[in-house]
Amino acid sequence: MESTVTEAMAPCYFGDRSSSDTVVRLRTSDGRDDWLYCHSHILIEKSKYFADRLSEKWPTCQILDSRNCVEVYCQESEFDSHVNVLRLFYVKENSRDDIWHGVRNALGILHVAVELECPQIVTACVNYLEAVPWEETEEEEILKTIPGMGSQVLPILSRLEPVNPLAIMRIFRSAIQLATSSPPQDMNDLKTSAQEQLEYMLTEDDDEPLLKADDEIRSEVKQCMSRLFARFNSLLESLFCESSELASGALHILQFYLSDLSWACQILTKLEIMRDLVICWMDASDKVVKIVHPSNPEPNGETIKTTVKTVEVVAKVLESIAYGNVILPASKRLHAVKVWLPFVRVAKPAIDSATSSGDDALELKVDGELWQSLESTFVSLVLTLPSGDQAEILTEWLGNNYIRYPDLTEAFDVWCYRSKVAKRRLAILDGNYGGSSTP
């Protein structure tokens, strides 16, 4: 008895054949068969599986090389993980932090440790995987592996759990304030990131939006957008008062505001609260057109960049008006056409010319779909106007040097048809309402 206790207390090492009393025979279906020399008192202490296999409860106990033998079958892909678990039986608990060799290796060890019922190793694996960063592929593997291992490993998934709605609202509020602010230039990347994530939070794709567009969200966004447009108006006022050509620094600041407004259109459209921005933009349109000079005979790079960003905002604002998302009276719609049609017809050739050559060609390039969409928007917008206003716009278009873009041929066709059949249509209408025609 004393010799057995002494033997148990003596230092033991994994694979030490001279002191081993148990062989773990690790086998695979591919024919791999390795003998791993271990010690029964360590196996029994560290693993309930091995404690059962080496107990009197187990029906048969094989003897191999004068030692107890426990056969363990596993997949070839799990072989190394089984060996690693057996090695870990011999490592002190406070020395395990730096032996996992990455997330994938730790996942393999955890899977085996759960199967072999090794609570100490399971705990150590869970602590490691819960604390270290994961790559995207590792995260997907964790999601596939962990849920089937039981509640003991669920702490690993704590970073992936759904967040309390109040916490989501708090981070949304902070993000929208940053996204609509005017931070120092070295923080613009952070601001852009906030804008991108806010748009993602509100987008419905394979998953529901992270935030539902309720009154609280809309109110917060409206307040932030109101402050953004107030600063934009203040900038326009200061630039409008400058008699000379704008310096590149001033244009650069204007570009940032236009980028913010273009992004704001995306957010406000998702929340269905585009009206306030449309009205503010229309009120500022005359000043914007006078400040941004696409007709400048020799526009510089900054002027063209500003023109590009202006076109992007115009396209989104006019689209919301033309397709009835924001309802404006005919006088406002006519003003929109009279202000922005001349601007766009001059802006396009100026931008096209700048993108055909120069170092900034790619940066200045406007997506062809945007030009096509903007042209369709003008056609729809013109066709919503009273017929007399349509005639005025089409007359000017037919005699303009920039007749090719925007091409209002479709609007012209519809106007001709409507005008030709107008009397007949109205006569029918009068008859339906009991009106009498004058002989």
C-alpha positions as CSV (number, residue, x, y, z in Angstrom):
1,M,0.0,0.0,0.0
2,E,2.8,2.4,0.9
3,S,4.6,1.7,-2.4
4,T,1.4,2.5,-4.3
5,V,1.0,5.8,-2.6
6,T,4.6,6.7,-3.2
7,E,4.3,5.8,-6.8
8,A,1.2,8.0,-7.2
9,M,3.0,10.9,-5.6
10,A,6.1,10.6,-7.7
11,P,6.4,12.8,-10.7
12,C,4.9,11.3,-13.8
13,Y,5.5,12.2,-17.4
14,F,3.3,11.5,-20.5
15,G,4.7,8.7,-22.6
16,D,7.1,7.5,-19.9
17,R,7.1,3.8,-20.5
18,S,9.2,2.9,-17.5
19,S,6.7,4.2,-15.0
20,S,3.5,3.7,-17.0
21,D,0.9,1.2,-15.8
22,T,-1.7,1.9,-18.5
23,V,-1.7,2.0,-22.3
24,V,-4.2,4.2,-24.1
25,R,-4.5,2.5,-27.5
26,L,-5.7,5.2,-29.9
27,R,-7.1,3.8,-33.1
28,T,-8.8,5.1,-36.2
29,S,-10.9,3.6,-38.9
30,D,-8.0,4.2,-41.4
31,G,-5.9,1.7,-39.5
32,R,-3.8,4.0,-37.4
33,D,-3.0,2.4,-34.0
34,D,-0.8,4.3,-31.5
35,W,0.1,3.2,-28.0
36,L,0.3,6.0,-25.6
37,Y,1.9,5.2,-22.2
38,C,0.0,6.8,-19.4
39,H,-0.6,6.4,-15.6
40,S,-3.9,5.1,-14.3
41,H,-4.2,7.5,-11.3
42,I,-3.8,10.5,-13.6
43,L,-6.3,9.2,-16.1
44,I,-8.8,8.5,-13.3
45,E,-8.3,11.9,-11.7
46,K,-8.6,13.9,-14.9
47,S,-11.3,12.0,-16.8
48,K,-14.6,10.4,-15.8
49,Y,-14.5,8.4,-19.0
50,F,-11.2,6.8,-18.1
51,A,-12.2,6.4,-14.5
52,D,-15.2,4.3,-15.7
53,R,-13.0,2.3,-18.1
54,L,-10.5,1.5,-15.4
55,S,-13.0,0.7,-12.7
56,E,-14.4,-2.7,-11.7
57,K,-17.7,-1.6,-13.3
58,W,-16.3,-2.0,-16.7
59,P,-17.0,-5.6,-17.9
60,T,-13.6,-6.4,-19.3
61,C,-10.1,-4.9,-18.8
62,Q,-7.6,-5.7,-21.4
63,I,-4.0,-6.3,-20.5
64,L,-1.3,-5.2,-23.0
65,D,2.4,-5.3,-22.4
66,S,1.8,-6.1,-18.7
67,R,-0.3,-3.0,-18.4
68,N,-4.0,-2.1,-18.3
69,C,-5.2,-1.2,-21.8
70,V,-7.9,1.2,-22.8
71,E,-8.8,1.3,-26.5
72,V,-10.2,4.6,-27.8
73,Y,-11.5,4.9,-31.3
74,C,-11.7,8.3,-33.0
75,Q,-11.8,10.0,-36.4
76,E,-8.4,10.7,-38.1
77,S,-9.2,14.4,-37.9
78,E,-9.5,14.2,-34.1
79,F,-6.4,12.1,-33.5
80,D,-4.1,14.9,-32.6
81,S,-6.7,16.5,-30.3
82,H,-7.0,13.2,-28.4
83,V,-3.2,13.1,-28.0
84,N,-3.2,16.8,-26.9
85,V,-5.8,16.1,-24.2
86,L,-3.8,13.2,-22.8
87,R,-0.7,15.5,-22.7
88,L,-2.7,18.2,-20.9
89,F,-3.5,15.7,-18.1
90,Y,0.2,16.1,-17.1
91,V,0.3,19.9,-17.3
92,K,-0.3,22.0,-14.2
93,E,-3.4,24.1,-14.4
94,N,-1.6,27.4,-14.0
95,S,0.7,26.6,-17.0
96,R,-2.1,26.0,-19.6
97,D,-2.7,29.6,-20.8
98,D,0.0,29.5,-23.5
99,I,-0.4,25.9,-24.8
100,W,-3.6,26.0,-26.9
101,H,-1.9,27.1,-30.1
102,G,-4.8,28.9,-31.6
103,V,-8.6,28.8,-31.7
104,R,-9.0,25.8,-34.0
105,N,-6.6,23.7,-31.9
106,A,-8.4,24.7,-28.7
107,L,-11.8,23.8,-30.3
108,G,-10.5,20.3,-31.2
109,I,-9.2,19.8,-27.7
110,L,-12.5,21.0,-26.2
111,H,-14.5,18.6,-28.3
112,V,-12.5,15.7,-27.1
113,A,-12.4,16.9,-23.5
114,V,-16.2,17.0,-23.5
115,E,-16.4,13.5,-24.9
116,L,-13.9,12.1,-22.4
117,E,-15.6,14.1,-19.5
118,C,-12.5,16.1,-18.5
119,P,-14.0,19.0,-16.5
120,Q,-10.7,20.8,-15.7
121,I,-9.6,20.9,-19.4
122,V,-13.1,21.8,-20.5
123,T,-13.1,24.8,-18.1
124,A,-9.6,25.8,-19.3
125,C,-10.7,25.6,-23.0
126,V,-13.8,27.6,-22.3
127,N,-11.8,30.3,-20.5
128,Y,-9.3,30.5,-23.4
129,L,-11.9,30.6,-26.2
130,E,-14.0,33.1,-24.4
131,A,-11.1,35.5,-24.0
132,V,-9.2,35.4,-27.3
133,P,-10.1,37.2,-30.6
134,W,-11.6,35.1,-33.4
135,E,-11.2,35.3,-37.1
136,E,-14.3,35.2,-39.2
137,T,-13.8,31.5,-40.3
138,E,-13.1,30.6,-36.7
139,E,-16.3,32.3,-35.5
140,E,-18.3,30.2,-38.0
141,E,-16.6,27.0,-36.8
142,I,-17.4,27.9,-33.2
143,L,-21.1,28.5,-34.1
144,K,-21.2,25.1,-35.7
145,T,-19.4,23.3,-32.9
146,I,-20.2,24.8,-29.5
147,P,-24.1,24.6,-29.3
148,G,-23.9,20.8,-29.4
149,M,-21.6,20.5,-26.4
150,G,-24.0,21.5,-23.6
151,S,-24.4,24.4,-21.2
152,Q,-20.9,24.2,-19.8
153,V,-19.4,25.7,-22.9
154,L,-22.0,28.4,-23.6
155,P,-20.0,31.2,-22.0
156,I,-17.9,31.0,-25.2
157,L,-20.8,32.4,-27.1
158,S,-21.4,35.4,-24.8
159,R,-20.0,37.9,-27.4
160,L,-22.5,36.7,-30.0
161,E,-25.7,36.9,-27.8
162,P,-28.5,39.3,-28.8
163,V,-28.0,42.7,-27.1
164,N,-30.6,44.3,-24.9
165,P,-32.7,46.8,-27.0
166,L,-31.9,49.6,-24.6
167,A,-28.2,49.0,-25.2
168,I,-28.8,49.0,-29.0
169,M,-30.7,52.3,-28.7
170,R,-27.9,53.9,-26.7
171,I,-25.2,52.9,-29.3
172,F,-27.5,54.1,-32.1
173,R,-27.9,57.5,-30.5
174,S,-24.2,57.9,-30.0
175,A,-23.5,56.7,-33.6
176,I,-26.0,59.0,-35.2
177,Q,-24.6,62.0,-33.3
178,L,-21.1,61.2,-34.5
179,A,-22.3,60.4,-38.1
180,T,-24.0,63.8,-38.4
181,S,-21.3,65.8,-36.6
182,S,-18.5,67.9,-38.0
183,P,-15.4,66.4,-36.3
184,P,-11.8,67.2,-37.0
185,Q,-10.5,65.9,-40.3
186,D,-8.5,63.2,-38.7
187,M,-11.7,61.7,-37.3
188,N,-13.5,61.5,-40.7
189,D,-12.7,57.8,-41.1
190,L,-14.4,57.1,-37.7
191,K,-17.4,59.2,-38.8
192,T,-17.6,57.3,-42.2
193,S,-17.5,54.0,-40.2
194,A,-20.4,55.2,-38.0
195,Q,-22.4,56.1,-41.1
196,E,-21.8,52.7,-42.7
197,Q,-22.8,50.8,-39.6
198,L,-25.9,52.9,-39.0
199,E,-27.1,52.1,-42.5
200,Y,-26.4,48.4,-41.9
201,M,-28.3,48.5,-38.6
202,L,-31.4,49.8,-40.4
203,T,-31.2,47.5,-43.5
204,E,-33.4,44.5,-43.9
205,D,-31.4,41.7,-45.6
206,D,-31.3,38.0,-44.6
207,D,-32.0,39.3,-41.1
208,E,-34.3,41.8,-39.7
209,P,-33.0,45.3,-39.1
210,L,-31.2,45.7,-35.7
211,L,-33.5,48.6,-35.0
212,K,-37.1,49.1,-35.9
213,A,-38.1,52.5,-37.2
214,D,-40.3,53.6,-34.3
215,D,-41.1,57.2,-33.3
216,E,-38.2,57.4,-30.9
217,I,-35.7,56.5,-33.6
218,R,-37.3,58.9,-36.1
219,S,-37.3,61.7,-33.6
220,E,-33.6,61.3,-32.7
221,V,-32.7,61.1,-36.4
222,K,-34.7,64.2,-37.3
223,Q,-33.0,66.2,-34.5
224,C,-29.5,65.2,-35.7
225,M,-30.4,65.9,-39.3
226,S,-31.8,69.3,-38.4
227,R,-28.5,70.2,-36.8
228,L,-26.6,68.9,-39.8
229,F,-28.6,71.0,-42.2
230,A,-28.3,74.1,-40.0
231,R,-24.6,73.9,-40.2
232,F,-24.8,73.3,-43.9
233,N,-26.9,76.4,-44.3
234,S,-24.4,78.4,-42.3
235,L,-21.6,77.3,-44.6
236,L,-23.7,78.2,-47.7
237,E,-24.3,81.7,-46.2
238,S,-20.6,82.2,-45.6
239,L,-19.6,80.9,-49.1
240,F,-22.4,82.8,-50.8
241,C,-21.0,86.1,-49.4
242,E,-17.5,85.4,-50.9
243,S,-17.3,87.4,-54.2
244,S,-14.1,85.7,-55.5
245,E,-13.7,82.1,-56.6
246,L,-13.8,79.7,-53.6
247,A,-10.6,78.4,-52.2
248,S,-10.0,74.6,-52.4
249,G,-10.2,74.4,-48.6
250,A,-13.8,75.8,-48.6
251,L,-14.8,73.5,-51.4
252,H,-13.3,70.6,-49.5
253,I,-15.5,71.4,-46.5
254,L,-18.5,71.7,-48.8
255,Q,-17.8,68.3,-50.2
256,F,-17.9,66.8,-46.7
257,Y,-21.3,68.3,-46.1
258,L,-22.6,67.1,-49.4
259,S,-21.4,63.6,-48.7
260,D,-23.1,63.7,-45.3
261,L,-26.4,64.8,-47.0
262,S,-26.1,62.0,-49.6
263,W,-25.7,59.5,-46.8
264,A,-28.6,61.2,-44.9
265,C,-30.9,60.6,-47.8
266,Q,-30.2,56.8,-47.5
267,I,-31.1,56.8,-43.8
268,L,-34.1,59.1,-44.1
269,T,-35.5,57.0,-47.0
270,K,-35.2,53.8,-44.9
271,L,-37.0,55.6,-42.1
272,E,-39.6,57.2,-44.4
273,I,-38.9,60.7,-43.1
274,M,-37.3,62.3,-46.2
275,R,-39.7,65.3,-46.3
276,D,-37.8,67.7,-44.0
277,L,-34.5,67.2,-45.9
278,V,-36.2,67.6,-49.3
279,I,-37.8,70.9,-48.2
280,C,-34.5,72.2,-46.7
281,W,-32.6,71.2,-49.8
282,M,-35.1,72.9,-52.1
283,D,-34.9,76.1,-50.0
284,A,-31.1,76.1,-50.3
285,S,-31.0,75.1,-54.0
286,D,-30.5,78.5,-55.5
287,K,-27.5,79.2,-53.3
288,V,-26.0,75.7,-54.0
289,V,-26.2,76.3,-57.7
290,K,-24.6,79.7,-57.5
291,I,-21.8,78.4,-55.3
292,V,-21.0,75.3,-57.3
293,H,-20.0,76.3,-60.8
294,P,-20.1,73.3,-63.2
295,S,-20.2,75.8,-66.2
296,N,-16.8,77.2,-65.2
297,P,-14.8,77.1,-68.5
298,E,-11.8,75.6,-66.8
299,P,-13.1,73.8,-63.7
300,N,-10.4,72.5,-61.3
301,G,-10.5,69.1,-59.6
302,E,-12.1,70.3,-56.4
303,T,-14.8,72.1,-58.3
304,I,-15.6,68.9,-60.2
305,K,-15.6,66.8,-57.0
306,T,-18.0,69.2,-55.5
307,T,-20.2,69.0,-58.6
308,V,-20.2,65.2,-58.4
309,K,-21.3,65.2,-54.8
310,T,-24.0,67.8,-55.6
311,V,-25.4,65.6,-58.4
312,E,-25.5,62.6,-56.0
313,V,-27.7,64.6,-53.5
314,V,-29.8,66.1,-56.3
315,A,-30.6,62.6,-57.7
316,K,-31.9,61.3,-54.3
317,V,-33.9,64.5,-53.5
318,L,-35.6,64.7,-56.9
319,E,-36.3,61.0,-57.0
320,S,-38.3,61.3,-53.7
321,I,-40.3,64.2,-55.2
322,A,-40.8,62.7,-58.7
323,Y,-42.1,59.3,-57.4
324,G,-44.4,60.7,-54.7
325,N,-42.4,59.8,-51.6
326,V,-42.5,63.4,-50.7
327,I,-45.5,65.5,-51.8
328,L,-44.8,69.0,-52.9
329,P,-47.1,71.5,-54.6
330,A,-46.8,72.1,-58.4
331,S,-45.0,75.4,-57.9
332,K,-42.3,73.7,-55.8
333,R,-41.9,70.9,-58.3
334,L,-41.6,73.4,-61.1
335,H,-39.0,75.3,-59.2
336,A,-37.0,72.1,-58.7
337,V,-37.0,71.4,-62.4
338,K,-36.1,75.0,-63.4
339,V,-33.2,75.0,-60.9
340,W,-31.7,71.6,-61.3
341,L,-32.3,70.7,-65.0
342,P,-29.9,73.5,-66.2
343,F,-27.4,72.5,-63.5
344,V,-27.4,68.8,-64.4
345,R,-27.3,69.3,-68.2
346,V,-24.1,71.3,-67.7
347,A,-22.6,69.2,-64.9
348,K,-22.7,65.9,-66.9
349,P,-20.4,67.0,-69.8
350,A,-18.1,68.8,-67.3
351,I,-17.8,65.6,-65.2
352,D,-17.4,63.4,-68.3
353,S,-14.6,65.6,-69.6
354,A,-12.8,65.5,-66.2
355,T,-13.1,61.7,-66.0
356,S,-11.8,61.1,-69.4
357,S,-8.3,62.1,-68.3
358,G,-6.4,63.2,-65.3
359,D,-5.1,61.6,-62.1
360,D,-8.5,61.9,-60.4
361,A,-10.5,60.2,-63.2
362,L,-11.6,57.2,-61.1
363,E,-12.5,59.3,-58.1
364,L,-14.6,61.7,-60.2
365,K,-16.4,59.1,-62.2
366,V,-20.2,58.9,-61.7
367,D,-22.0,55.6,-62.1
368,G,-23.8,55.4,-65.4
369,E,-26.9,54.1,-63.6
370,L,-27.1,57.3,-61.6
371,W,-27.2,59.4,-64.8
372,Q,-29.8,57.1,-66.3
373,S,-31.9,57.2,-63.1
374,L,-31.6,61.0,-62.9
375,E,-32.8,61.3,-66.5
376,S,-35.8,59.1,-65.7
377,T,-36.5,61.2,-62.6
378,F,-36.6,64.4,-64.6
379,V,-39.0,62.8,-67.1
380,S,-41.4,61.7,-64.3
381,L,-41.1,65.1,-62.5
382,V,-41.9,67.0,-65.7
383,L,-44.9,64.9,-66.4
384,T,-46.4,65.7,-62.9
385,L,-46.5,69.4,-63.7
386,P,-49.5,71.2,-65.2
387,S,-49.5,71.0,-69.0
388,G,-48.6,74.6,-69.5
389,D,-45.5,74.3,-67.3
390,Q,-44.6,71.2,-69.2
391,A,-44.8,73.1,-72.5
392,E,-42.6,75.8,-71.2
393,I,-39.9,73.3,-70.1
394,L,-40.1,71.3,-73.3
395,T,-39.8,74.4,-75.4
396,E,-36.7,75.4,-73.6
397,W,-35.3,71.9,-73.9
398,L,-35.9,71.6,-77.6
399,G,-33.9,74.8,-78.3
400,N,-31.1,74.0,-75.9
401,N,-27.6,73.0,-76.9
402,Y,-27.7,70.3,-74.2
403,I,-30.7,68.6,-75.6
404,R,-29.0,65.1,-75.5
405,Y,-29.0,65.0,-71.7
406,P,-31.3,64.9,-69.9
407,D,-33.2,63.4,-72.8
408,L,-36.9,64.5,-72.3
409,T,-38.2,62.7,-75.4
410,E,-40.5,60.5,-73.4
411,A,-42.0,63.5,-71.6
412,F,-42.4,65.2,-75.0
413,D,-44.2,62.2,-76.4
414,V,-46.6,62.0,-73.5
415,W,-47.2,65.8,-73.6
416,C,-48.0,65.7,-77.3
417,Y,-50.5,62.8,-76.8
418,R,-52.1,64.4,-73.7
419,S,-52.4,67.8,-75.5
420,K,-54.0,66.3,-78.6
421,V,-56.6,64.3,-76.8
422,A,-57.2,66.8,-74.0
423,K,-60.4,68.4,-75.5
424,R,-62.0,65.0,-76.1
425,R,-61.1,63.7,-72.7
426,L,-62.4,66.8,-71.0
427,A,-65.6,66.7,-73.0
428,I,-66.2,63.2,-71.8
429,L,-65.5,64.3,-68.3
430,D,-67.9,67.2,-68.6
431,G,-70.6,64.8,-69.9
432,N,-70.1,62.5,-66.9
433,Y,-70.7,65.3,-64.5
434,G,-73.8,66.7,-66.4
435,G,-72.0,69.7,-67.8
436,S,-73.2,71.4,-71.0
437,S,-70.9,72.4,-73.8
438,T,-71.1,75.8,-75.5
439,P,-72.3,75.5,-79.2
